[in-house]
Amino acid sequence: MAFVCEIIPSEDIEYVRSLGIKDWSGHDLERFFEGISEWSIDRNRQAFLVRLGGGYDDMPYFAAFWYEGCEIRIETPVRLFEDNEGRKIRKITGISIPKELYSQKEEICNLIIEAYLAMSKYYNSSTITEIHCEPKIKER
C-alpha cells in the first residue's frame, strides 16, 4: 500500500496526540481536531506525515514524519522554487533523524517524498510538480 492523505479518523486522534509530537512552537498537538486534521499515511509501513505549522515571516513550515516508532522532524521553506521550465518545486531543507534510524536516511528521505506527494495530490496541487529532498540531515 502507498501513502494516502486523509482526514485523521477519530479513533486515531488520541493516538497521534499520545505520541508526544510537538507543534512548530513546541506545544502539544492540541490543534488536531476530529473531522478536520489530516495526515499522509501508509498503514502497511506504519508511517505517517503530519503538518505542524510554521511559515510565519522567514520561519519554515514544520512537519513530523513518524516511522518505526520514532519522530523525524522536517523543515520546508515557505516559498516554492521554480525550475527552468516554470514548474513549481517544494524543497525539503531540513530533516532531523534519530540516531537509531540514521543508517536508513536514504530510505526515509524517499518515504518522506512519497508522503508529501500523496498530500499534494489530496489538495489537487497542480502547482507542485516535484519535491526535492536536499536537506541538511541531522542526527539527533
N, CA, C and O of each residue as an XYZ file, in Angstrom:
560
protein
N       0.846     -1.193      0.000
C       0.000      0.000      0.000
C       0.881      1.243      0.000
O       1.956      1.245      0.600
N       0.439      2.276     -0.657
C       1.172      3.533     -0.736
C       0.596      4.546      0.245
O      -0.404      4.287      0.914
N       1.243      5.700      0.317
C       0.737      6.770      1.170
C      -0.558      7.321      0.592
O      -0.698      7.488     -0.620
N      -1.491      7.597      1.477
C      -2.731      8.274      1.114
C      -2.925      9.414      2.110
O      -2.577      9.301      3.285
N      -3.480     10.495      1.622
C      -3.781     11.616      2.508
C      -5.263     11.547      2.839
O      -6.105     11.381      1.956
N      -5.566     11.676      4.117
C      -6.951     11.561      4.568
C      -7.139     12.353      5.849
O      -6.174     12.715      6.522
N      -8.390     12.615      6.173
C      -8.710     13.176      7.487
C      -8.362     12.105      8.516
O      -8.692     10.934      8.330
N      -7.703     12.499      9.591
C      -7.334     11.525     10.622
C      -8.616     10.974     11.241
O      -9.430     11.734     11.765
N      -8.799      9.644     11.183
C     -10.006      9.064     11.784
C     -10.088      9.388     13.273
O      -9.068      9.471     13.957
N     -11.306      9.569     13.765
C     -11.494      9.976     15.163
C     -10.812      9.012     16.131
O     -10.306      9.440     17.168
N     -10.792      7.713     15.808
C     -10.151      6.757     16.717
C      -8.626      6.903     16.748
O      -7.981      6.355     17.641
N      -8.037      7.632     15.789
C      -6.582      7.817     15.761
C      -6.129      9.164     16.310
O      -4.935      9.354     16.542
N      -7.045     10.100     16.523
C      -6.671     11.431     17.029
C      -5.933     11.326     18.356
O      -4.859     11.909     18.509
N      -6.478     10.607     19.303
C      -5.833     10.476     20.615
C      -4.503      9.734     20.510
O      -3.556     10.038     21.235
N      -4.439      8.761     19.605
C      -3.169      8.049     19.381
C      -2.083      9.031     18.933
O      -0.981      9.023     19.480
N      -2.381      9.865     17.954
C      -1.399     10.836     17.466
C      -1.002     11.792     18.588
O       0.181     12.085     18.762
N      -1.965     12.270     19.335
C      -1.658     13.172     20.462
C      -0.781     12.487     21.498
O       0.075     13.131     22.104
N      -0.982     11.189     21.711
C      -0.240     10.457     22.748
C       1.230     10.232     22.409
O       2.007      9.844     23.281
N       1.624     10.467     21.159
C       2.998     10.201     20.743
C       3.999     11.234     21.242
O       5.209     11.017     21.177
N       3.496     12.352     21.737
C       4.393     13.383     22.275
C       4.982     14.303     21.226
O       5.934     15.031     21.508
N       4.434     14.285     20.018
C       4.908     15.177     18.963
C       4.484     16.601     19.322
O       3.342     16.838     19.715
N       5.406     17.533     19.183
C       5.123     18.947     19.477
C       4.905     19.707     18.174
O       5.449     19.333     17.135
N       4.113     20.770     18.230
C       3.888     21.578     17.039
C       5.098     22.470     16.769
O       6.131     22.319     17.421
N       4.985     23.388     15.825
C       6.092     24.247     15.421
C       6.631     25.093     16.561
O       7.804     25.467     16.551
N       5.789     25.400     17.550
C       6.213     26.266     18.647
C       6.595     25.494     19.905
O       6.909     26.098     20.930
N       6.572     24.156     19.835
C       6.946     23.350     20.987
C       5.794     22.963     21.888
O       6.011     22.390     22.955
N       4.590     23.261     21.486
C       3.404     22.907     22.278
C       2.849     21.553     21.856
O       3.119     21.080     20.752
N       2.076     20.936     22.738
C       1.429     19.673     22.418
C       0.498     19.836     21.222
O       0.040     20.937     20.917
N       0.232     18.728     20.557
C      -0.588     18.747     19.347
C      -2.069     18.860     19.655
O      -2.860     18.017     19.232
N      -2.437     19.861     20.364
C      -3.848     20.057     20.676
C      -4.612     20.614     19.480
O      -5.842     20.645     19.491
N      -3.894     21.054     18.449
C      -4.562     21.628     17.287
C      -5.171     20.559     16.385
O      -5.836     20.891     15.403
N      -4.953     19.271     16.703
C      -5.549     18.208     15.904
C      -6.994     18.033     16.327
O      -7.293     17.768     17.491
N      -7.881     18.187     15.364
C      -9.297     18.151     15.661
C      -9.986     17.061     14.861
O      -9.663     16.821     13.697
N     -10.918     16.423     15.492
C     -11.684     15.373     14.841
C     -12.435     15.942     13.645
O     -13.094     16.978     13.739
N     -12.323     15.243     12.519
C     -13.032     15.637     11.313
C     -12.384     16.745     10.504
O     -12.906     17.123      9.455
N     -11.245     17.280     10.972
C     -10.594     18.393     10.283
C      -9.138     18.079      9.948
O      -8.711     18.271      8.809
N      -8.379     17.604     10.920
C      -6.937     17.405     10.744
C      -6.665     16.220      9.825
O      -7.376     15.216      9.847
N      -5.604     16.367      9.007
C      -5.281     15.303      8.070
C      -3.846     14.825      8.241
O      -3.010     15.477      8.867
N      -3.602     13.664      7.660
C      -2.253     13.110      7.628
C      -2.075     12.392      6.308
O      -3.040     12.089      5.607
N      -0.825     12.126      5.984
C      -0.478     11.279      4.853
C       0.062     10.009      5.494
O       1.057     10.049      6.217
N      -0.598      8.876      5.227
C      -0.287      7.660      5.961
C      -0.136      6.454      5.037
O      -0.854      6.309      4.048
N       0.813      5.602      5.387
C       0.960      4.286      4.765
C       0.780      3.287      5.905
O       1.701      3.061      6.690
N      -0.388      2.702      5.990
C      -0.710      1.808      7.110
C       0.140      0.540      7.112
O       0.457      0.013      8.179
N       0.512      0.046      5.937
C       1.341     -1.165      5.895
C       2.723     -0.937      6.497
O       3.258     -1.805      7.187
N       3.291      0.220      6.237
C       4.618      0.534      6.773
C       4.542      1.240      8.120
O       5.568      1.571      8.715
N       3.334      1.468      8.594
C       3.102      2.164      9.860
C       3.886      3.469      9.915
O       4.601      3.750     10.877
N       3.730      4.256      8.858
C       4.420      5.542      8.738
C       3.399      6.613      8.382
O       2.466      6.365      7.617
N       3.581      7.806      8.942
C       2.699      8.912      8.583
C       3.409     10.243      8.697
O       4.414     10.380      9.394
N       2.856     11.229      7.988
C       3.358     12.591      7.980
C       2.232     13.507      8.442
O       1.111     13.416      7.942
N       2.528     14.390      9.396
C       1.573     15.410      9.822
C       2.249     16.772      9.738
O       3.427     16.923     10.062
N       1.480     17.750      9.299
C       1.995     19.114      9.249
C       1.842     19.740     10.626
O       0.855     19.511     11.325
N       2.847     20.542     11.003
C       2.868     21.105     12.350
C       2.752     22.620     12.379
O       2.733     23.216     13.456
N       2.674     23.248     11.220
C       2.538     24.697     11.189
C       3.849     25.395     10.906
O       4.782     24.808     10.357
N       3.902     26.650     11.289
C       5.046     27.487     10.980
C       4.702     28.375      9.799
O       3.531     28.653      9.542
N       5.731     28.824      9.078
C       5.503     29.628      7.890
C       5.284     31.106      8.151
O       4.793     31.821      7.278
N       5.639     31.574      9.337
C       5.477     32.986      9.671
C       6.759     33.732      9.360
O       7.844     33.278      9.722
N       6.646     34.874      8.694
C       7.795     35.687      8.311
C       8.808     34.820      7.568
O       8.488     34.273      6.512
N      10.020     34.686      8.098
C      11.053     33.875      7.453
C      11.117     32.459      8.016
O      12.021     31.700      7.668
N      10.186     32.097      8.866
C      10.179     30.779      9.500
C       9.715     29.723      8.488
O       8.759     29.956      7.748
N      10.393     28.555      8.450
C       9.933     27.492      7.549
C       8.665     26.828      8.074
O       8.246     27.063      9.207
N       8.066     25.997      7.231
C       6.992     25.117      7.684
C       7.645     23.913      8.357
O       8.738     23.493      7.977
N       6.968     23.371      9.351
C       7.463     22.187     10.048
C       6.484     21.043      9.878
O       5.276     21.253      9.766
N       7.014     19.831      9.859
C       6.193     18.628      9.785
C       6.888     17.547     10.600
O       8.079     17.643     10.896
N       6.133     16.523     10.955
C       6.695     15.362     11.641
C       6.368     14.130     10.815
O       5.243     13.952     10.349
N       7.368     13.289     10.644
C       7.195     12.010      9.974
C       7.421     10.941     11.030
O       8.473     10.906     11.669
N       6.440     10.072     11.215
C       6.514      9.018     12.224
C       6.839      7.715     11.524
O       6.104      7.285     10.635
N       7.945      7.076     11.922
C       8.391      5.852     11.254
C       9.138      4.977     12.254
O      10.022      5.451     12.968
N       8.783      3.724     12.298
C       9.404      2.748     13.192
C       9.455      3.254     14.636
O      10.456      3.091     15.334
N       8.361      3.866     15.059
C       8.236      4.321     16.442
C       9.037      5.558     16.786
O       9.205      5.877     17.963
N       9.537      6.262     15.781
C      10.356      7.456     16.022
C       9.822      8.648     15.237
O       9.258      8.501     14.152
N      10.012      9.819     15.807
C       9.632     11.059     15.141
C      10.817     11.635     14.378
O      11.926     11.732     14.904
N      10.569     12.008     13.150
C      11.568     12.655     12.303
C      11.017     14.036     11.977
O       9.929     14.154     11.412
N      11.763     15.086     12.332
C      11.308     16.463     12.100
C      11.757     16.929     10.721
O      12.857     16.612     10.268
N      10.881     17.692     10.060
C      11.124     18.140      8.693
C      10.890     19.643      8.614
O       9.990     20.183      9.257
N      11.724     20.310      7.808
C      11.548     21.737      7.538
C      11.474     21.945      6.033
O      12.247     21.360      5.274
N      10.528     22.789      5.606
C      10.431     23.190      4.203
C      10.251     24.703      4.155
O       9.537     25.266      4.985
N      10.888     25.369      3.195
C      10.709     26.817      3.087
C       9.268     27.160      2.729
O       8.548     26.342      2.157
N       8.863     28.361      3.066
C       7.512     28.818      2.766
C       7.319     28.923      1.252
O       6.296     28.494      0.719
N       8.283     29.481      0.587
C       8.093     29.688     -0.853
C       8.472     28.439     -1.641
O       9.363     27.680     -1.261
N       7.769     28.256     -2.742
C       8.094     27.193     -3.676
C       9.203     27.681     -4.591
O       9.336     28.883     -4.822
N       9.993     26.765     -5.110
C      11.038     27.096     -6.055
C      10.534     26.783     -7.452
O       9.625     25.971     -7.624
N      11.121     27.420     -8.439
C      10.700     27.207     -9.819
C      11.909     26.731    -10.616
O      12.998     27.294    -10.505
N      11.705     25.679    -11.428
C      12.809     25.211    -12.258
C      12.847     26.002    -13.567
O      12.048     26.917    -13.770
N      13.775     25.647    -14.447
C      13.957     26.383    -15.709
C      12.735     26.309    -16.622
O      12.570     27.143    -17.513
N      11.878     25.309    -16.399
C      10.684     25.142    -17.231
C       9.437     25.748    -16.579
O       8.330     25.596    -17.097
N       9.611     26.425    -15.459
C       8.499     27.086    -14.790
C       7.689     26.192    -13.874
O       6.644     26.606    -13.373
N       8.155     24.960    -13.645
C       7.434     24.051    -12.750
C       7.748     24.405    -11.303
O       8.886     24.730    -10.963
N       6.725     24.338    -10.456
C       6.883     24.643     -9.031
C       7.413     23.414     -8.299
O       6.962     22.291     -8.527
N       8.371     23.650     -7.426
C       9.025     22.562     -6.699
C       9.047     22.887     -5.219
O       9.458     23.981     -4.834
N       8.615     21.961     -4.386
C       8.719     22.076     -2.926
C      10.056     21.449     -2.535
O      10.345     20.317     -2.923
N      10.866     22.169     -1.778
C      12.141     21.626     -1.319
C      12.078     21.323      0.167
O      11.567     22.111      0.963
N      12.597     20.188      0.511
C      12.766     19.829      1.921
C      14.186     20.247      2.266
O      15.145     19.764      1.663
N      14.321     21.142      3.232
C      15.639     21.704      3.521
C      16.245     21.218      4.835
O      17.426     21.453      5.091
N      15.467     20.554      5.656
C      15.998     20.053      6.916
C      15.264     18.813      7.382
O      14.034     18.773      7.387
N      16.017     17.811      7.768
C      15.444     16.599      8.343
C      16.294     16.234      9.561
O      17.519     16.156      9.477
N      15.635     16.015     10.672
C      16.326     15.619     11.893
C      15.923     14.181     12.211
O      14.777     13.907     12.567
N      16.888     13.270     12.077
C      16.633     11.833     12.206
C      17.247     11.308     13.509
O      18.400     11.617     13.810
N      16.496     10.522     14.284
C      17.060      9.930     15.494
C      18.223      8.974     15.163
O      18.253      8.366     14.093
N      19.155      8.857     16.081
C      20.348      8.018     15.875
C      20.000      6.610     15.421
O      20.655      6.058     14.536
N      18.968      6.028     16.025
C      18.641      4.635     15.724
C      18.143      4.423     14.295
O      18.101      3.288     13.821
N      17.765      5.499     13.602
C      17.300      5.382     12.217
C      18.270      6.005     11.215
O      18.017      5.974     10.011
N      19.365      6.563     11.695
C      20.246      7.331     10.815
C      20.810      6.503      9.664
O      21.033      7.036      8.577
N      21.039      5.229      9.880
C      21.570      4.376      8.806
C      20.554      4.180      7.680
O      20.917      3.734      6.592
N      19.282      4.509      7.933
C      18.213      4.361      6.939
C      17.843      5.697      6.291
O      16.763      5.828      5.716
N      18.729      6.680      6.383
C      18.373      8.045      5.979
C      17.917      8.146      4.519
O      17.007      8.923      4.231
N      18.508      7.396      3.595
C      18.079      7.481      2.193
C      16.676      6.922      2.017
O      15.857      7.518      1.318
N      16.390      5.793      2.637
C      15.047      5.211      2.583
C      14.027      6.164      3.195
O      12.933      6.342      2.660
N      14.393      6.774      4.316
C      13.493      7.709      4.987
C      13.208      8.922      4.103
O      12.063      9.366      4.026
N      14.223      9.463      3.439
C      14.005     10.593      2.525
C      13.015     10.206      1.429
O      12.132     10.994      1.092
N      13.151      9.016      0.876
C      12.236      8.558     -0.170
C      10.814      8.412      0.357
O       9.857      8.768     -0.331
N      10.668      7.893      1.568
C       9.338      7.761      2.173
C       8.704      9.128      2.412
O       7.509      9.316      2.184
N       9.508     10.070      2.870
C       9.002     11.422      3.120
C       8.522     12.058      1.818
O       7.473     12.702      1.791
N       9.278     11.880      0.751
C       8.861     12.403     -0.551
C       7.532     11.777     -0.966
O       6.633     12.483     -1.420
N       7.399     10.459     -0.814
C       6.136      9.775     -1.134
C       4.975     10.374     -0.340
O       3.900     10.629     -0.884
N       5.208     10.593      0.953
C       4.147     11.132      1.817
C       3.744     12.535      1.381
O       2.553     12.846      1.343
N       4.716     13.395      1.049
C       4.399     14.743      0.589
C       3.667     14.727     -0.750
O       2.747     15.518     -0.959
N       4.064     13.840     -1.655
C       3.385     13.758     -2.951
C       1.932     13.336     -2.773
O       1.050     13.857     -3.455
N       1.674     12.400     -1.866
C       0.294     11.990     -1.582
C      -0.507     13.170     -1.045
O      -1.678     13.340     -1.384
N       0.132     13.986     -0.202
C      -0.557     15.143      0.369
C      -0.846     16.183     -0.715
O      -1.920     16.786     -0.718
N       0.086     16.399     -1.625
C      -0.155     17.399     -2.679
C      -1.255     16.927     -3.626
O      -2.002     17.757     -4.146
N      -1.378     15.626     -3.866
C      -2.480     15.107     -4.692
C      -3.815     15.314     -3.988
O      -4.823     15.607     -4.630
N      -3.818     15.161     -2.669
C      -5.033     15.338     -1.878
C      -5.582     16.751     -2.048
O      -6.794     16.962     -2.102
N      -4.672     17.705     -2.129
C      -5.079     19.104     -2.279
C      -5.188     19.526     -3.736
O      -5.363     20.708     -4.033
N      -5.084     18.547     -4.655
C      -5.109     18.841     -6.088
C      -4.133     19.957     -6.431
O      -4.451     20.870     -7.193
N      -2.950     19.867     -5.859
C      -1.945     20.909     -6.020
C      -1.202     20.707     -7.331
O      -0.135     20.093     -7.364
N      -1.768     21.224     -8.398
C      -1.122     21.078     -9.695
C       0.112     21.966     -9.798
O       0.922     21.798    -10.710
N       0.263     22.907     -8.871
C       1.432     23.780     -8.939
C       2.693     23.063     -8.471
O       3.792     23.406     -8.906
N       2.553     22.077     -7.594
C       3.739     21.362     -7.115
C       3.920     20.128     -7.986
O       3.134     19.182     -7.921
N       4.970     20.154     -8.803
C       5.217     19.046     -9.718
C       6.298     18.104     -9.212
O       6.378     16.955     -9.648
N       7.122     18.580     -8.302
C       8.201     17.749     -7.765
C       8.467     18.142     -6.322
O       8.122     19.235     -5.873
N       9.084     17.227     -5.625
C       9.575     17.523     -4.282
C      11.020     17.084     -4.243
O      11.329     15.926     -4.525
N      11.895     17.986     -3.900
C      13.308     17.674     -3.818
C      13.701     17.524     -2.349
O      13.339     18.340     -1.501
N      14.427     16.489     -2.084
C      14.935     16.256     -0.737
C      16.424     16.571     -0.770
O      17.241     15.713     -1.104
N      16.767     17.793     -0.427
C      18.159     18.231     -0.397
C      18.458     18.765      1.006
O      18.962     19.878      1.152
N      18.155     17.991      2.010
C      18.226     18.547      3.359
C      19.617     18.506      3.967
O      20.511     17.778      3.534
N      19.741     19.314      4.975
C      20.839     19.141      5.907
C      20.301     18.085      6.870
O      19.454     18.385      7.711
N      20.784     16.867      6.751
C      20.280     15.801      7.591
C      21.077     15.804      8.891
O      22.303     15.692      8.891
N      20.357     15.934      9.985
C      20.992     15.978     11.298
C      20.647     14.714     12.066
O      19.506     14.254     12.058
N      21.641     14.169     12.722
C      21.396     13.042     13.614
C      21.062     13.609     14.968
O      21.742     14.517     15.447
N      19.998     13.075     15.609
C      19.632     13.540     16.949
C      20.016     12.500     17.954
O      19.797     12.687     19.150
